Amino acid sequence: MRQYIFCLLLVFSIVFQAHAQQPKKLNASEIYEAVQKLNVLGAVLYVAAHPDDENTRLISYMSNEVKARTAYLSLTRGDGGQNLIGPELRELLGVIRTQELLAARRVDGGEQRFTRANDFGYSKHPDETFEIWDKDKVLADVVWAIRTFKPDIIVNRFDHRTPGRTHGHHTASAMLSMEAFDLANDETKYASQLNLTDTWQPKRLFFNTSWWFYGSQENFEKADKSNMLNFDIGVYYPTKGLSNNEVAALASSQHLCQGFGRLSQRGSQQEYIEFLKGDPLDGSNDVFAGIDTSWNRVEGGAPIGELLKSVEDDFNFKNPSVHIPKLMEAYKRIHNLKDTHWRTIKSNEIKAIIEACLGLFLEASANAPQASPNSLVTLRIEALNRSNIPVELSSYSISTMSQGVDKSMSMAPNQKLNLIEDIVLPVSDAYTTPYWLNKKSGIGMYDVADQKLIGLPETPRGLTINFNLMIDNVPITLTKPVVYRYSKPDKGELYRPFEIIPEVSASLTEKVFIFENDQQKEIEVLVKAGRDNLEGYVQMAYPNDWSVYPQKQKVAIANKGDIQKVRFTIIPPKNQSEGLITPMVNINEEWYTSELIEIDYDHIPYQTVLIPSESKVVRLDIKKRGNNIGYIEGAGDVVPESLRQIGYNVTIIKPDQISADNLANFDAVVMGIRAYNVVDELKFKQKYLLDYVENGGNLIVQYNTSRRLTTDQLAPYDLKLSRDRVTDENAKVTLLDSNHPLLNFPNKITSDDFEGWVQERGLYFPNQWSEKFTPIFAMNDSGESAKDGSLLIAQYGKGNYIYTGLSFFREFPAGVPGAYRLFANLLSAGKEDDQTPLKN
């Protein structure tokens, strides 16, 4: 019973994933593939640390060739990485990468799981990783994933035996998997989980090795492979018209925010997995050797297997509905299985097959994409049977209703039933937002108290409809999430998930407000209505040594979705200070303090995220020289907005605008992060940038990676990028020459300016450079030699070329005062004796 309860929730989470794309409608080939998979009762769990770590070739092979139920357990959601497609970082980036993983799994046929571990950034050793993560909680989550998914086979992406060789998160994922393999079947470990599931013992654990782990193809060819299995993952799937590697490439190309779009590969290719522990293989090359993955595995399964094997063997591609009698008989038998785990999984699978064979279209579309609790929502319900098999719509029930609606309507072939239902969303309905962001989390872990939610890729949908049908005299219920279906003239039919939002939300126009002196500033609060006829007031929460007026502002918004802008004046203290401000909206004596963030990219479903609405205010002791700054965008950051905060006039320079005449207008030019990795036009424009420096300009180049540089001449002198980085944001920083102008003009920079940094000091520092460059800082992680390449400056002609791997793109959004002061010095370089008028 405990297992059954959890399995129902698990299926609920899978079925009700909010797809922005049109709901999947299986064609005959896909139905046939689903029947094949229905006849396999085996499971594989692939384990790694981040989105993009997974080997989509192996996941696709296990899912599409072996037909095993296959899942990827990513310990994190990739929150600590960079974003190549937009400005979202940290938690919002984790939301995007979660959806990209789900998109990848929809392509390769796998499922997706997570733990509560927060990707805090690069880690050089698992010891460091476990210091920041709560190791016991992450281990508990891995055990939970094993106990609930119940894999026969576990495959680790990384080697648990080589700590320090790769990302600490990578090795940690393998170490935790090794440990959890044994603990999952121990009822004394994490015993509270057993109220919802049962213990489980996987049969075998493997390491997905390759030549990369041996250093070269040559070394791998010489390696002892007697403990390895290998198989050709280049197999071709005629029903798909694609090879396994083509499917895998399409899957991994869903990771767009990481720049993983890639060419497809075809042809034979060997994949290797090394046996680590579990039942011996006894010479077999089959990962499932000795494991019964047929219907004979479960009590009462043999007759089901016979029925479904006959469907598979004699599958009718022209008219799949002819199989409905056998499928319904199999469904009845599956429904009566004693094994609750496989009963739930296979019931879900066969219902999807039955629905597809009948060509059923069942949908409830709301009249708006969003609504707040206690709001009236109109649902357009559509039911259509596109087969000649008799189907009856007995009733339907909506999750907001206390009882269903009886219909007893015959669904005649291809005759659409259109129904309308008005509902009122209960006041108690939870808002639509990622569950792992409901509570403020620490640096290493998300705070999720509900055990049933831990590991799920998404929050289960709040509004659903059950279609209760009678097919071949057998009752069956198909459940659908309520969606919002609409169209655009330039895009056609579109879908969005239906979302429950607060009746009001508020946001500030900036996440950080920098006060370069003690002069007051006006800030703008955006109040958004989640319902019609909203009235109330908004006031600010702020630090004690700051002042805000007026005390409150009236809010009156007539239409849902409209925004009212209100302004408050913020008065900073005389001295350097920092704190948080929060807009608080009062509606009918209830306070609302959340910000509604909407993430809209074409390749993932529309996402709504509710987070606390707060911004940092910083009274900064800062001076600057130069005013007019040009910014050439790279992979996405908020540096331009941050520089505007401290009074600079920042102009975005498009690649086609890079010319000698245009560049001459700027006191300094800044290259966005990874600009030389992602802006192809720079290969033709670098000459103008270096000429700008030679003629007296000031060029600041932020970090790039050594791979895929668009130019061979990154700097005017020799400069070689490396993978050197300092991941400890509190690492000691040594000033190599405290008298250097870059540390004294116009702001005196000391070690105090490196206090309060977040996530890291910097990344991808140069490790070789011409003697023309002067290094400014030395820093290192514990146990490593000092790295001097975080900030380099060289005079070139009349100007200055500056290269920095310091992570200003992370520090600015966090409002780190020292980062602003130091960057102001970079922009002011060479202007100590400059008395010429500022450019405008």
Secondary structure, 3 states (H helix, E strand, C coil): CHHHHHHHHHHHHHHCCCCCCCCCCCCHHHHHHHHHHHCCCCEEEEEECCCCCCCHHHHHHHHHHCCCEEEEEECCCCCCCCCCCCCCCHHHHHHHHHHHHHHHHHHHCCEEEECCECCCCCCCCHHHHHHHCCHHHHHHHHHHHHHHHCCCEEEECCCCCCCCCCCHHHHHHHHHHHHHHHHCCCCCCCHHHHHCCCCCCCCEEEECCCHHHHCCHHHHHHCCCCCEEEEECCCEECCCCEEHHHHHHHHHCCCHHHCCCCCCCCCCCEEEEEEEEECCCCCCCCCCCCCCCCHHHCCCCHHHHHHHHHHHHCCCCCCHHHHHHHHHHHHHHHHCCCCHHHHHHHHHHHHHHHHHHHCCEEEEEECCCEECCCCEEEEEEEEECCCCCCEEEEEEEECCCCCCEEEEEECCCCCCEEEEEEEECCCCCCCCCCHHHCCCCCCCECCCCCCCCCCCCCCCCCCEEEEEEEECCEEEEEEEECEEEEEECCCEEEEEECEECCCEEEEECCCEEEECCCCCEEEEEEEEECCCCEEEEEEEECCCCCEEECCEEEEEECCCCCEEEEEEEEECCCCCEEEEEEEEEEECCEEECEEEEEECCCCCCCEEEEEECCEEEEECCCCCCCCEEEEECCCCCCHHHHHHHCCCEEEECCHHHCCHHHHCCCCEEEECCCHHHHCCCHHHHHHHHHHHHHCCCEEEECCCCCCCCCCCCCCCCCEEEEEEEECCCCCCEEECCCCCHHHCCCCCCCHHHHCCCCCCCEEEEEEEECCCCEECEEECCCCCCCECCCEEEEEECCEEEEEECECHHHHCCCCCHHHHHHHHHHHCCCCCCCCCCCCC
